[in-house]
Amino acid sequence: MRAESGKSLLVKASQESEAAVETRKIIHIDMDAFYASVEQRDNPELRGKPVAVGGNKERGVVAAASYEARKYGVHSAMPSVRAAKLCPQIIFVRPRFNVYREVSHQIRSIFFKYTDLVEPLSLDEAYIDVTHVKKGPPSATLIAKAIKEEIKNVTSLTASAGISYNKFLAKTASDMDKPDGLYVILPEEAKEFIEKLPIKKFHGIGTATAEKMIKAGIFRGSDLKARSLEDLTQRFGKTGKYYFNISRGIDLRAVTPDRERKSVSAENTFDHDLMSLTDVIDKLTPIQKEVYRRYEKTGGFGRTVTVKIKYGDFKQITKSHSSDEPITNYEAFSESINKMIDESILKPEGIRLLGVGISNFVRKQSDPVARQLTLEF
Ligand SMILES: [Mg+2]
């Protein structure tokens, strides 16, 4: 009897918390063609022209493409060679991360005027929970409008905003009306919106998965919703549950400020393939210094160091080294890398890319998880 009433109380509590979740108001802000727009802002000669920020024409990858370049089919993560083929007049510009970081800081200060519930996803993207705000109009849409206006005033750049009651829908919405967009999905509209949405447009479903889904006859939200949880987990593993939920408009993830980092990494593609160990060590040094600089900023403690090597024939290997103790100084980090770098990594094709990463983060040194590490036998 007592057990039963306890159980029904639990059910009631979880129903209540779900109701609270339904009334969340979340904005997803995404700057338009961010790096490229900053370059066009700062260099009038680039305005109205197809611009690719990233590696040079011979090697490297496009990090961001201006809208003019996108008309030719150029997009981020595309090899620069391919971009130049699609759009011969494209202008390649070297990225200036210090400037992008500065703009990123400016836009984040604008978000914090409204709430502290800001979760940055990258330099130019963030979720903002505006269910309760410090100031501003009594509507999430009006707040999004005000944020966009202030971004425009402060940075001379445009952003797109998506507004809805959960992260999945807010993020999907910000992509619907780019550039300079404002798109709202109201709770009562969500069902129909998702049912009609082409599978490629679902946030969280990448190109490869979308293709897999299309092959399986899942073309839009309604097709996804028609699949059972068993079917989706069988096909897509753990993520199947996420797909099952989002097809029903359910995404209970909260906006979490200062989300804990899981890894730090950096990589570089070279103008000429590296053929000798001296060259490799030479080129690796600035990358590992950069990674360590970023690692220090996170304030986290990682235990695994990874080295990524891509050869001239685009074949890629990764090596990793884990230590029992988290990395707390540059020497230990460097030593880990040295253990993985010797003549055996060289190949006649040469090395075109090197990357380094630190992962396997434990919380804080004073934290039980980290302490456990030193206590373990
Ligand atoms: Mg963006």
Boltz pocket constraint, residues with backbone or C-beta under 6 A from the ligand:
constraints:
  - pocket:
      binder: B
      contacts: [[A, 30], [A, 31], [A, 32], [A, 33], [A, 34], [A, 124], [A, 125]]
      max_distance: 6.0
